Amino acid sequence: MASADKYQKLANKHVLVIGGTSGIGFAVAEASLSAGASVTISSSKQSNIDNAIARLHASYPNAPKPRGFTIDLSSTAVEQNLEKLFEQVGKVDHIVYTAGDKLATTPLQDITYEKIVAAGQVRAFAALLAAKVGSRYLTNPKSPECSIVLTTGSISERPREEWSIVATFATGLLGMTRNLALELKPVRVNCVSPGVVDTEMWENGGMSTEAKGALFGALASRLPTGRITGPDDVAEAYIYLMKDRNITGRCINTDSGAVLV
């Protein structure tokens, strides 16, 4: 690699973003295209994939056109579904896992075994199985040039009432990241921990524009950065973790300084 290109570490690489049709995942797909990578995204709905691919291709018409495949991560057949996904995708250099579902915020007295299991399915169990299956499809499993990046949240460090189920899996992802970094070495495994991010999740969850504005205003007034960020800022953490071949087993916080206050 010529010295002038030594920082273009994602050029001509293949990045798979599991959950890449909206929010942070979509921003990671955009940033990867901007960095010269080819991108494949996945989602549970074909319509979401088609819409995301159209948007990505319109923004980066000179980049390789992104591909997309559907996968059901909520099924008990999730491992078989992941096998099918990776067979379709083929070899990849980096796997980014940003898939999520509605946060299972629940008062302690309303928690049940079934709610605990359901809350872990997409955000934890499927993430671990994605690392297991995906590790066999890395272009160079004997090199730190390949990586897997998982996603947790600031609840792993800053507790909140009624978030015990969510915190259980968010914190578990930190241990999962460290352990996978050893099991899959020299492939690198890292994690990103976002705080509150302004994405479609809020509206899709039924929150009105007025309610979101009030919530964000109250939160921003307490944050050291004084603002609620968008997914484009958070995506930079994922790009860094894919590019830095010297980092593994670590979690990068991009949370507006929320854990400080």
N, C-alpha and C positions, 0 to 999 in steps of 0.2 A: 504493500500500500504506500503510495507516494506521501511524502510528509505533508503536502497541502491538503490531503484527504484524510489524515489520520483521525480527525474528529467526526468524520462521516460514518460512524460505526453502524448505522442502520441502513445505509445505502445498499440496495439490492438484497436486503434480508426479507424474510417472510414472517410477518407478525399475525398471530391468531388472537383475536379479542373475543372471548366468550362472554356474551352480554354486551355486544358492541353497537347496538342500534340506537341508543339514547344515552343521555346523561354523561357520566364520566367515561364509560366505555366508548361512546361515539367520539368524544374528544380525544381519547387515546388513539383511535383509528385515524382521525384527522391528523394528529401530531405525527403519527408514524408515517403517513403518506408524505407529509411535509418534510420528513427527515430522509425520504428516499426509499422507504420500504414498500413492499407489496403487502396488501392487507386482506385478510379473510375475517369476516364477522359471523357471529351466530346469535340466534334469538329463538324464542319459542314460536314466533309467528312469522310466516313468510311475508305478510304485508309490511311488517316492521323492517324486515331485511331489504325488501325492494325499495322502500322509501329511503332508508339509510344509504344504500348503495347509490341511488340517484343523487342524493345530496353530496355524498363524498366525491362522486365522479364530476359533478358540476363544479365543486370547489377546486379539484385537482385534475383537470382534464388531461394533463400530460403525464400523469402517473399511471401505472398499470391499474386497470379497472378493478376495484375490489370485488371479491366474491363473497357469497353468504350461504349459510346452510342452517336449517332449523334443527333444534334439539329440545327435547323435553327433559329438563333437569329435575322436575318435581316427581317423576315417576320412580317407582321401586326398581324399574329396569334401567336406572340411570347409567350404570356401568356399560351395559350393552349399547345404550344410546350414545355414550361417549365414544365407544369403539367405532360405531358407524360414522360419527362425526369426523373422527380423525382419519378414517379410511377415505372419506370424501375430500378432506382438506389436503392430505398428503404431508410431506415433510415441512417442518416449520423451524425457525430459528428462535422465536420467542413466543411464549404462551402467556397471555394476560387474562386473568380471571376477574371480571367485574360484575358477573351476574348476581342479581339479588331479587328479593321479593319484598312484600310488605313487612315492615319491621314489627315483630311480635311483642310490642309493649303491652304488658299485662300486670295488673296488681298481683302480688304474691299469692293471695288467697284464691285467685282465679286460675292459677297455673295448674295444668294437668300434664300427665305423661305424654298424652297425644299432642298437646300444644308444644311441648319441648321438642319432641321428635320432628314435628312439622317445621318448626322454626330453624332447625339445623340442616334440613334437607338440601336447600339450594346454596345457602351461604357457607356451609362447612363440609357436609358429607360429599356433595358433588364436587367441591373444590379439591378435596383430597383425592378423589377418584380421577379428576381431570389431570392431576399431577402424575398419578400412577399410569394412566393410559397414555397421556401425552408425552411422557418421558421416552416412550418407545418410538416416537415420531420426530424427535429432534434431529436436525441435520447433522449435528456433531455432538453426540452424547459424551464424548471424552474431552470436551473443551469448555472453558468458562465463557466462550463467545455466545453460548446458548443460555437462555434463562427462562424462569417461570416467575411471574409476578402475581401475587394474590392480593386480596382487598379485605381490610377489616374496617374499624371505625374508632373514633375517639372514645366511645363508651368503654373500650378496653382499658383505658387509663383513668377516665373521669366518670365515676358512677352517677347514676340518676335513679330516682325512685321509679318503680314499675318497669325498669329495663333489665331485670335480672336474667331473663331468658336470653335477650340479645347480647348482654355482656358475657354470658357463659361462652357463646360461640365466638364472639369477637375476640375475647381474650385467648380462647383456644387456638385461634388462627395464628397468634404470635408464636405459640409453642410448635404448631404445625410447620410454620415457616422455618424455624431453626432446625427442627428435626429433618425435614425434607432436604435442607441444605447439606446435611451430612449424608443422608441416604443417596442423594443423586449427584454428589460431588464427582467431577469438578463443575458440572452444570450448576448455575447459580439459582438460588431460590430466595426471593425477597417479598416484601409486603408493603402496601401503601395504606396509611390510616388517615382518611379524610375526616374533616369536621363537617359542619353544615355547609352544603353546597347548593347553589341555586340551579336546580335541574327540573325537568318535567315531573319528577317524582311527586312534588308537592301538589301540583294541580291534578295529576292522575290519581292521587290519594283522596281527592275531594276537597282540598283546601281552597277557599276563595282567594282571589287576588288581594282583597282587602285584608283578610286574615294573615296571608303570607307576608304582606307588607308590614303589618304590625309586629309579627313575630320576628322578622328579619331586622326590623328597626331596633327592637328591644335587645336582640342578641348582638347586633353590631356595636351598640353603645357600650357593651362590656368587653368586646374583643380587643386585644392589643393592636390589631391591624385596622380596627374601626370599620370593617366592611365584611359582607358576606361574599365569598368569592364565587366565580363560575367554574364550570368543569375544565375550561381551557387552562387555567392556572394549575389545577390539580393534575392534569394530564402530564405536566412537565415532570412530575415525580416518577411516573411510570417510564417515561422516555429516559430519564437519568438512570434508573435501575437497569434498563435494558442495555444501556451504553457502557456503563462503568463495569468493566470486567474484573474489578478488584473488590466488589461488594457482594456479600452473600450472607444469608441468615439474619438479615436486618429488616427493620420496619421504619419507613420514612413517614413522619407526621407532617401533614399539610392541612392544618386545622385553624389557621388564623390566630394561633396562640391560645386556643381554647383551654388547653390543659394547664395553662398558667394562672387562670383566674377562676 
